[in-house]
Amino acid sequence: MTNSSVGNTLEQLADATPAIPTITVAICSFNGASKIGATLAALARQTGRVPFEVVVVDDGSTDATSDVAERAGATVVRLDENRGRGYALQEAIKAARGAILAMADDDCLPLPSWIEQLADEWTRAPESVTVIGGSVRPLATDTFNRRYVDFRRPLCAQELDGDGDTGLVPRLRRALFPPPDRADRRPVLSTAGANMSLRLSAVREVGGFDPAIHFGGEEHVLCRRLRETFGPDTVLFVPEIEMIHDFRPNLGDSLRRSRAYGRSHGQRWRREGGIPTVQPIPFLVAGIALALLAWRPKIGALVTALLPPLLYRGWLDRCKATGSMEPVAYPYVRFLEDIVGEVGFLAGLRNKSAV
């Protein structure tokens, strides 16, 4: 392929490589003019001879997002107003001409071999596989928030073992005793939408993404539908397929994401019912704090201040690995994230539709 544009015509090389699936790369963007150019440039540098196209869904931007994408050679779908990620992804599915939909965010940088790796995995994948996802790692660790994101790994895969059990007690057990990191390829519950590829025939069969989800959790809902239809091993995680994410440098971005995910969970719970997706540790801390403060206020205040590093794990190992005391603050940030997520959950309960 040439590097002059961000995609090939799907007819290019099709006869020469009939076993390789054609790929549509979907990027949904809202006011992403300042960053999407780097994403499109990374796609233009893809290696190999795998046919792919790029579809950018401009989700009601008021900046030059569409202009940047068009100059890079992408197919642009413009929405008149901001509809949210679920709706925008549905529009990408309608516009896609490939057999595989590969998703990337407008602040992500695919490695040069990304398309080639995806094509290789899909060529070898059994028909039962409908999702192949990869790992997401931060571009830089030059600020506190980016180092925290590198520690927290908010865009990791959700595991089959335990993540499907949403009761409060199992969630508390996983929070207190998180599973160890894994580097093996394996079936999972769901993968991050920032590095997810989908078999479009299967996605269309289950109705695609939920257009009511404005931001957060749309990939989890789709993976659940696919697993219900095609079996428990239909979602495959391949950690070697890496995506670089240019997380924002300030802590406010992590808190914004936590609130958005919480709001999405609240909206879905209002519509669907079941066990609410809430984080149990803030409630545990609140209960312990109330009991201790009523008994011995001074002791209670001290114990309450020490609870986050006692309940959230992993920070001590990061202190030892880096030789820095900065990770001592990570449990408090995680605690704040969980609280902000519950605030978002309550906001989502007030409005079940996309906001």
Wavefront OBJ file of the C-alpha trace (Angstrom):
o trace
v 0.000 0.000 0.000
v 1.053 3.606 -0.297
v 1.407 5.906 2.694
v -0.180 8.895 0.988
v -3.638 8.288 2.485
v -5.153 6.528 5.450
v -6.705 3.628 3.582
v -6.779 1.485 0.492
v -9.783 0.984 -1.693
v -11.241 -2.331 -0.621
v -10.964 -3.638 -4.131
v -7.175 -3.171 -4.060
v -5.307 -6.478 -3.711
v -8.547 -8.370 -3.063
v -7.885 -10.900 -5.836
v -4.261 -11.347 -4.810
v -5.026 -11.951 -1.114
v -8.483 -13.578 -0.949
v -7.862 -15.073 2.522
v -7.225 -11.688 4.156
v -10.397 -10.013 5.401
v -11.050 -6.453 4.326
v -10.983 -4.075 7.289
v -12.841 -0.858 8.014
v -11.201 1.308 10.676
v -13.843 3.338 12.536
v -12.959 6.498 14.456
v -15.719 8.393 16.241
v -14.734 11.944 17.114
v -16.291 14.953 18.799
v -14.242 18.139 18.447
v -11.113 16.104 17.812
v -9.475 18.314 15.173
v -6.390 18.923 17.307
v -5.603 15.234 17.806
v -7.227 13.098 15.115
v -4.588 14.100 12.567
v -1.958 12.133 14.507
v -4.225 9.077 14.560
v -4.810 9.263 10.817
v -1.092 9.774 10.174
v -0.358 6.622 12.200
v -2.855 4.707 10.059
v -1.170 6.039 6.910
v 2.076 4.458 8.127
v 0.679 0.936 8.347
v 2.970 -1.788 7.017
v 2.071 -4.773 4.856
v -0.375 -5.094 1.998
v -3.677 -5.457 3.818
v -6.651 -3.669 2.236
v -8.435 -1.306 4.612
v -10.501 1.843 4.639
v -10.953 4.512 7.314
v -14.373 5.880 8.293
v -14.465 8.909 10.587
v -17.811 9.683 12.196
v -17.852 13.374 13.111
v -20.234 13.341 16.070
v -21.567 16.879 15.753
v -18.208 18.635 16.094
v -18.024 22.424 16.047
v -14.359 22.439 15.039
v -12.532 21.281 11.892
v -12.635 17.540 12.638
v -14.296 16.687 9.323
v -11.889 18.844 7.330
v -8.844 17.198 8.924
v -10.241 13.724 8.227
v -11.158 14.530 4.619
v -7.714 15.962 3.885
v -6.204 12.716 5.170
v -8.309 10.691 2.729
v -10.798 9.197 5.189
v -14.482 8.679 4.457
v -16.358 11.127 6.701
v -19.853 10.713 8.097
v -21.085 13.998 9.576
v -23.774 14.071 12.274
v -25.771 17.265 12.680
v -25.568 17.117 16.469
v -23.633 15.292 19.156
v -25.390 11.926 19.560
v -22.830 10.031 21.610
v -20.533 7.106 20.997
v -23.147 4.355 20.705
v -25.058 6.210 17.986
v -21.850 7.207 16.167
v -20.625 3.609 16.092
v -23.916 2.522 14.574
v -23.337 5.057 11.813
v -19.846 3.648 11.294
v -21.323 0.167 10.905
v -23.737 1.464 8.250
v -20.882 3.077 6.315
v -18.447 0.167 6.635
v -17.670 -1.856 3.506
v -15.217 -4.244 5.128
v -15.829 -7.605 6.728
v -14.076 -6.490 9.933
v -14.680 -3.268 11.862
v -11.545 -2.145 13.736
v -12.137 0.585 16.302
v -9.730 3.300 17.422
v -10.238 6.526 19.360
v -9.235 9.915 18.020
v -6.503 10.180 20.666
v -4.996 6.768 19.866
v -1.915 5.892 17.827
v -1.957 2.453 16.146
v 1.445 0.835 15.840
v 2.657 0.401 12.221
v 1.842 -3.323 12.259
v -1.649 -2.913 13.787
v -3.687 -3.602 10.641
v -1.401 -6.437 9.616
v -1.687 -8.066 13.050
v -5.468 -7.788 13.020
v -5.693 -9.301 9.552
v -3.433 -12.184 10.584
v -5.523 -12.899 13.678
v -8.805 -12.776 11.785
v -7.464 -14.987 9.018
v -6.653 -17.670 11.613
v -9.650 -17.114 13.896
v -12.418 -19.739 13.994
v -15.894 -18.708 12.895
v -17.033 -18.691 16.519
v -14.820 -15.662 17.282
v -16.684 -12.386 16.726
v -14.434 -9.962 18.657
v -10.647 -9.650 18.785
v -9.309 -7.011 21.145
v -5.831 -5.902 22.080
v -4.033 -4.067 24.847
v -3.952 -0.302 25.382
v -0.995 1.469 26.934
v -0.315 5.161 27.562
v 1.851 7.156 25.180
v 3.711 8.868 27.995
v 4.191 8.772 31.753
v 5.418 12.339 32.106
v 2.661 13.588 34.437
v 1.083 12.302 37.623
v -2.159 11.409 35.852
v -0.434 9.517 33.038
v 1.633 7.544 35.541
v -1.536 6.820 37.480
v -3.285 5.620 34.301
v -0.325 3.356 33.576
v -0.773 1.876 37.062
v -4.578 1.763 37.032
v -5.025 0.328 33.505
v -8.614 1.545 33.055
v -8.824 0.130 29.513
v -7.817 -3.449 30.280
v -9.888 -6.475 29.244
v -12.637 -7.688 31.575
v -12.037 -11.300 32.451
v -14.516 -14.161 32.177
v -13.508 -15.470 35.594
v -15.411 -13.311 38.027
v -16.112 -10.178 35.975
v -19.399 -11.607 34.820
v -20.562 -11.944 38.441
v -21.865 -8.468 39.265
v -23.122 -9.025 42.813
v -21.830 -6.620 45.444
v -19.982 -9.304 47.433
v -18.083 -10.673 44.384
v -17.300 -7.119 43.272
v -15.970 -6.306 46.730
v -13.859 -9.476 46.723
v -12.332 -8.567 43.354
v -11.680 -5.020 44.541
v -9.911 -6.212 47.682
v -8.064 -9.069 45.962
v -7.583 -8.102 42.302
v -6.467 -10.890 39.962
v -2.832 -10.823 38.807
v -1.848 -9.342 35.460
v -1.958 -11.801 32.580
v -0.120 -11.686 29.262
v -1.680 -14.721 27.556
v -4.175 -14.700 24.695
v -7.530 -15.882 26.010
v -11.331 -15.548 25.828
v -12.564 -12.617 27.912
v -15.826 -10.959 28.855
v -15.099 -7.794 26.877
v -12.211 -5.659 25.646
v -11.620 -1.916 25.425
v -13.290 -0.143 22.529
v -10.093 1.817 21.902
v -8.540 -1.359 20.456
v -11.388 -3.668 19.459
v -12.139 -5.362 16.135
v -15.433 -7.007 15.237
v -16.808 -9.462 12.710
v -19.427 -7.214 11.130
v -21.783 -9.983 10.038
v -22.135 -11.086 13.677
v -22.445 -7.521 14.960
v -25.252 -6.770 12.543
v -26.991 -9.998 13.530
v -27.269 -8.859 17.170
v -28.303 -5.305 16.284
v -24.974 -3.562 16.755
v -24.216 -1.041 19.481
v -26.772 0.506 21.802
v -27.331 4.009 20.357
v -28.638 5.257 23.721
v -25.200 4.913 25.349
v -23.568 8.312 25.102
v -20.164 7.322 26.467
v -18.850 4.364 28.441
v -19.812 0.714 28.391
v -21.089 0.427 24.812
v -18.470 -2.209 23.985
v -19.307 -4.204 27.117
v -23.002 -4.330 26.183
v -22.205 -5.447 22.634
v -19.820 -8.165 23.851
v -22.538 -9.418 26.181
v -24.991 -9.671 23.276
v -22.442 -11.492 21.145
v -21.600 -13.949 23.929
v -25.284 -14.659 24.501
v -25.757 -15.370 20.789
v -22.505 -17.055 19.755
v -21.175 -18.621 22.952
v -18.814 -17.823 25.846
v -15.582 -17.972 23.828
v -16.582 -15.488 21.153
v -14.535 -12.558 22.533
v -10.761 -13.057 22.187
v -8.071 -10.915 23.832
v -4.657 -10.819 22.120
v -2.274 -8.656 24.206
v 0.353 -8.522 21.451
v -1.966 -6.291 19.405
v -1.097 -2.950 21.016
v -2.670 0.477 20.768
v -0.988 3.605 22.135
v -3.388 5.963 23.912
v -2.515 9.630 24.357
v -4.237 10.111 27.706
v -4.665 13.716 28.781
v -2.090 14.915 31.283
v -4.416 16.251 33.976
v -6.196 14.285 36.688
v -9.515 15.872 35.750
v -9.622 13.656 32.660
v -9.595 10.471 34.753
v -12.369 11.839 36.964
v -14.371 12.903 33.898
v -14.156 9.377 32.515
v -15.206 7.885 35.851
v -18.285 10.080 35.989
v -19.175 9.306 32.367
v -18.888 5.554 32.922
v -20.952 5.812 36.094
v -23.647 7.776 34.285
v -23.764 5.154 31.542
v -24.129 2.374 34.124
v -26.968 4.293 35.784
v -28.790 4.806 32.490
v -28.520 1.118 31.620
v -29.622 -0.007 35.077
v -32.707 2.206 34.865
v -33.608 0.694 31.499
v -32.624 -2.932 32.131
v -32.751 -3.472 35.904
v -30.768 -6.279 37.506
v -27.874 -5.756 39.907
v -26.571 -2.176 39.747
v -22.975 -1.737 38.650
v -21.525 0.169 41.581
v -18.134 0.233 43.257
v -18.385 -1.271 46.754
v -15.305 0.146 48.491
v -16.684 3.701 49.007
v -19.695 2.170 50.756
v -17.438 -0.041 52.850
v -15.298 2.943 53.838
v -18.386 5.005 54.671
v -19.763 2.249 56.900
v -16.489 1.775 58.768
v -16.013 5.526 59.114
v -19.471 6.094 60.561
v -19.022 3.312 63.089
v -15.564 4.437 64.209
v -16.341 8.145 64.284
v -19.348 7.493 66.507
v -17.163 5.417 68.830
v -13.857 7.263 68.964
v -13.790 10.336 66.713
v -10.013 10.847 66.707
v -9.203 7.189 66.156
v -12.007 6.965 63.616
v -10.625 9.895 61.605
v -7.137 8.367 61.564
v -8.345 4.895 60.547
v -10.621 6.345 57.872
v -7.679 8.263 56.377
v -5.670 5.035 56.202
v -8.412 2.878 54.671
v -7.830 3.585 50.931
v -4.213 2.320 50.876
v -5.283 -0.660 52.979
v -8.166 -1.594 50.681
v -6.762 -0.798 47.224
v -3.831 -2.992 46.271
v -0.792 -2.765 44.059
v 0.564 0.642 45.024
v 3.246 -0.763 47.332
v 4.681 -2.942 44.558
v 4.762 0.106 42.265
v 6.630 2.053 44.984
v 9.243 -0.708 45.142
v 9.500 -0.968 41.359
v 9.924 2.751 40.759
v 11.778 3.742 43.918
v 9.260 6.555 44.327
v 6.704 7.347 47.024
v 4.290 8.836 44.489
v 2.199 5.614 44.226
v 1.140 6.124 47.870
v -1.302 8.672 46.442
v -2.804 6.258 43.897
v -5.287 4.577 46.315
v -6.707 7.994 47.217
v -7.130 8.860 43.537
v -8.841 5.512 42.951
v -11.119 6.167 45.922
v -12.009 9.584 44.495
v -12.630 8.018 41.078
v -15.035 5.505 42.599
v -16.933 8.251 44.437
v -17.196 10.343 41.268
v -18.402 7.220 39.445
v -21.218 6.791 41.966
v -22.180 10.439 41.478
v -22.356 9.717 37.755
v -24.453 6.606 38.439
v -27.001 8.721 40.320
v -27.027 11.224 37.468
v -27.702 8.393 35.023
v -30.653 7.215 37.098
v -32.333 10.568 36.549
v -32.194 10.190 32.786
v -32.233 6.812 31.039
v -31.635 8.320 27.596
v -28.368 9.570 26.246
v -27.309 12.966 27.565
l 1 2 3 4 5 6 7 8 9 10 11 12 13 14 15 16 17 18 19 20 21 22 23 24 25 26 27 28 29 30 31 32 33 34 35 36 37 38 39 40 41 42 43 44 45 46 47 48 49 50 51 52 53 54 55 56 57 58 59 60 61 62 63 64 65 66 67 68 69 70 71 72 73 74 75 76 77 78 79 80 81 82 83 84 85 86 87 88 89 90 91 92 93 94 95 96 97 98 99 100 101 102 103 104 105 106 107 108 109 110 111 112 113 114 115 116 117 118 119 120 121 122 123 124 125 126 127 128 129 130 131 132 133 134 135 136 137 138 139 140 141 142 143 144 145 146 147 148 149 150 151 152 153 154 155 156 157 158 159 160 161 162 163 164 165 166 167 168 169 170 171 172 173 174 175 176 177 178 179 180 181 182 183 184 185 186 187 188 189 190 191 192 193 194 195 196 197 198 199 200 201 202 203 204 205 206 207 208 209 210 211 212 213 214 215 216 217 218 219 220 221 222 223 224 225 226 227 228 229 230 231 232 233 234 235 236 237 238 239 240 241 242 243 244 245 246 247 248 249 250 251 252 253 254 255 256 257 258 259 260 261 262 263 264 265 266 267 268 269 270 271 272 273 274 275 276 277 278 279 280 281 282 283 284 285 286 287 288 289 290 291 292 293 294 295 296 297 298 299 300 301 302 303 304 305 306 307 308 309 310 311 312 313 314 315 316 317 318 319 320 321 322 323 324 325 326 327 328 329 330 331 332 333 334 335 336 337 338 339 340 341 342 343 344 345 346 347 348 349 350 351 352 353 354 355
